[in-house]
Amino acid sequence: MLEALSIIMYLLCMVIFPIYLGVMTILQQRRTSACVNATCCGNYEYIIKCVKCYMPEFVYTINGKTYNSRSSQIMNKPYHEDTCYKIYVNPTMPSEFVLEKGIPIGGYIIVGIGFIFFVLFLFSEM
């Protein structure tokens, strides 16, 4: 029983969760195609392992509706309040946006790590 629970926890934490996070990061970059001007209205500040991090919050209008959303991306520097920035919004779900477009290398790395742990699991069971 304990061994089965250990296997399930390993697969959840080391395989499924990293692959899920990586795929969500990759898909978020692909879905956000509309470039809009947004005004920073503040930064959510928090500390991770003695390092200050920021999640900027933006106000922007798309399709005649105004949105106020906090970024899901963690930044090492705060964005300047009341300054206009270009962000990339998901047209079908305008509350989802990214600050910078590009190849989501981090997403691919996380997916790769999940697959590496899955292969290690398979070989350890043989």
C-alpha positions as CSV (number, residue, x, y, z in Angstrom):
1,M,0.0,0.0,0.0
2,L,2.7,2.5,1.0
3,E,4.7,1.6,-2.2
4,A,1.6,2.3,-4.4
5,L,1.1,5.7,-2.7
6,S,4.8,6.5,-3.2
7,I,4.5,5.7,-6.9
8,I,1.3,7.8,-7.3
9,M,3.0,10.8,-5.5
10,Y,6.1,10.5,-7.6
11,L,4.1,10.5,-10.8
12,L,2.0,13.4,-9.7
13,C,4.8,15.6,-8.4
14,M,7.6,14.7,-10.8
15,V,5.8,13.9,-14.0
16,I,2.2,15.1,-14.4
17,F,2.5,18.4,-12.6
18,P,5.7,19.6,-14.5
19,I,4.3,18.5,-17.9
20,Y,1.0,20.2,-17.1
21,L,2.7,23.5,-16.1
22,G,4.9,23.4,-19.2
23,V,2.0,22.7,-21.6
24,M,0.0,25.6,-20.0
25,T,2.9,28.0,-20.4
26,I,3.3,27.0,-24.1
27,L,-0.4,27.3,-24.8
28,Q,-0.7,30.7,-23.1
29,Q,2.0,32.1,-25.4
30,R,0.2,30.7,-28.4
31,R,-3.3,31.9,-27.4
32,T,-2.2,35.5,-26.7
33,S,-2.2,37.2,-30.1
34,A,-3.9,40.6,-29.8
35,C,-1.4,43.4,-29.0
36,V,-3.0,46.2,-26.9
37,N,-1.8,49.2,-24.9
38,A,-2.2,48.7,-21.2
39,T,-1.6,51.0,-18.2
40,C,0.2,49.6,-15.2
41,C,-1.9,50.3,-12.1
42,G,0.3,48.7,-9.5
43,N,2.6,45.8,-8.6
44,Y,1.8,42.9,-6.3
45,E,5.0,42.5,-4.4
46,Y,6.2,39.4,-2.6
47,I,9.4,37.7,-1.5
48,I,10.6,34.3,-2.6
49,K,13.7,33.1,-0.8
50,C,14.8,36.6,0.2
51,V,14.3,38.0,-3.4
52,K,11.7,40.6,-4.1
53,C,9.4,39.6,-7.0
54,Y,6.6,41.5,-8.7
55,M,3.4,40.7,-10.5
56,P,2.2,43.9,-12.3
57,E,-1.4,44.7,-12.6
58,F,-2.8,46.3,-15.8
59,V,-5.9,48.1,-17.0
60,Y,-6.7,47.8,-20.7
61,T,-9.6,47.9,-23.1
62,I,-10.3,45.3,-25.7
63,N,-13.5,45.1,-27.8
64,G,-14.9,48.1,-25.9
65,K,-14.7,46.4,-22.5
66,T,-12.2,47.5,-19.8
67,Y,-10.2,44.8,-17.9
68,N,-8.2,45.0,-14.8
69,S,-5.9,42.0,-14.5
70,R,-2.8,40.9,-12.7
71,S,-0.1,39.2,-14.7
72,S,0.7,35.6,-14.0
73,Q,4.3,36.2,-15.0
74,I,6.7,36.9,-12.1
75,M,9.1,39.8,-12.7
76,N,12.3,40.8,-10.9
77,K,11.6,44.5,-11.3
78,P,8.4,46.5,-10.8
79,Y,6.6,48.1,-13.7
80,H,6.2,51.8,-13.4
81,E,2.7,52.8,-12.4
82,D,0.6,55.0,-14.7
83,T,2.9,54.0,-17.6
84,C,1.6,52.6,-20.9
85,Y,3.0,49.2,-22.0
86,K,2.2,46.8,-24.8
87,I,0.8,43.5,-23.7
88,Y,-0.5,40.5,-25.6
89,V,-4.1,39.4,-24.9
90,N,-6.0,36.2,-25.6
91,P,-8.9,37.5,-27.8
92,T,-11.3,34.7,-26.7
93,M,-10.5,35.3,-23.0
94,P,-9.3,38.9,-22.6
95,S,-8.4,38.6,-18.9
96,E,-5.5,36.3,-20.0
97,F,-2.4,38.1,-21.2
98,V,1.4,37.9,-21.4
99,L,3.9,40.7,-21.0
100,E,6.3,39.5,-23.7
101,K,5.8,37.3,-26.7
102,G,8.4,34.8,-27.7
103,I,9.3,31.1,-27.7
104,P,8.3,29.7,-24.3
105,I,11.7,28.0,-23.8
106,G,10.9,27.5,-20.1
107,G,7.7,25.6,-20.9
108,Y,9.6,23.2,-23.2
109,I,12.3,22.7,-20.5
110,I,9.7,21.9,-17.9
111,V,7.9,19.4,-20.2
112,G,11.3,17.8,-20.9
113,I,12.1,17.5,-17.2
114,G,8.7,15.8,-16.7
115,F,9.4,13.3,-19.5
116,I,12.9,12.7,-18.1
117,F,11.5,11.8,-14.7
118,F,8.9,9.5,-16.4
119,V,11.7,7.7,-18.3
120,L,13.6,7.3,-15.0
121,F,10.5,5.9,-13.4
122,L,10.0,3.4,-16.2
123,F,13.6,2.2,-16.0
124,S,13.5,2.0,-12.2
125,E,10.5,-0.3,-12.4
126,M,12.3,-2.8,-14.7
